[in-house]
Amino acid sequence: QVHLVESGGGSVQSGGSLRLSCVVSGRTSDSPNMGWFRQAPGKAREFVAVFSWSLSTTRYSAAVKGRFAVSRDNAKNTMYLQMHSLKSGDTAAYFCAASTLRGALSTAIDAYDYWGQGTQVTVST
């Protein structure tokens, strides 16, 4: 079992920055791959970034590539999503997720077994 808790969401003006955190606990060795996803009102959940726990492999969606970056703090068992140049289209609930699948990274929602409760990001113009 893996437990995920996100934080760091909030309201920011267009062009601003935010850093989301995801504290990971439990049997983290069972989840070699992680992901950040988001869901805007009335829309399907979509992948933002997927990455191996070691960060040796990362993949970003076209919508955020070059503006968002993932990182981690091993001592705190925490993954981060640093977001820059935020746009109104980035407004969504953001979720951290963990996958027990090994091998190639997957952007598919159903490849992820554990999810956090989400943290809201609102970007105003």
C-alpha positions, 0 to 999 in steps of 0.5 A, spaced: 500 500 500 502 506 498 499 513 501 500 519 497 498 526 500 498 533 495 499 540 498 501 546 495 495 548 491 492 555 491 490 561 487 495 565 482 495 570 477 497 568 470 504 568 469 505 566 476 508 560 479 507 554 484 510 548 487 506 542 488 508 537 493 506 530 494 508 526 500 509 518 499 509 513 504 508 506 505 511 500 500 514 505 496 518 500 493 512 497 490 511 503 485 517 504 481 513 509 477 509 516 479 505 521 475 502 528 476 495 528 473 490 534 473 482 534 472 479 541 470 471 542 471 467 538 466 473 535 463 477 528 463 483 527 468 489 528 463 497 526 465 501 532 466 508 528 468 510 521 469 517 519 471 520 513 474 521 514 482 529 515 481 527 520 476 532 517 471 526 517 466 521 523 465 515 525 460 511 531 460 505 533 456 505 537 450 501 542 454 506 543 460 513 541 457 518 547 458 514 550 464 513 544 469 518 540 472 518 534 477 523 533 482 524 529 489 527 530 496 529 523 498 530 525 505 522 527 506 519 522 501 516 528 497 515 529 490 514 536 487 511 539 481 514 546 480 510 550 475 512 556 472 508 561 467 502 558 469 496 560 464 488 560 465 488 553 462 492 550 467 486 551 472 485 544 475 485 539 481 492 536 481 493 529 483 499 525 485 499 518 483 503 511 483 504 505 479 506 498 481 507 497 473 514 496 472 518 498 465 516 503 460 512 509 463 505 510 462 501 516 461 494 512 462 490 513 468 488 506 469 496 504 469 496 508 476 494 504 482 494 509 488 492 516 488 492 522 492 486 526 494 488 532 489 490 539 490 486 545 487 490 550 482 486 556 480 490 561 475 486 567 474 487 572 468 
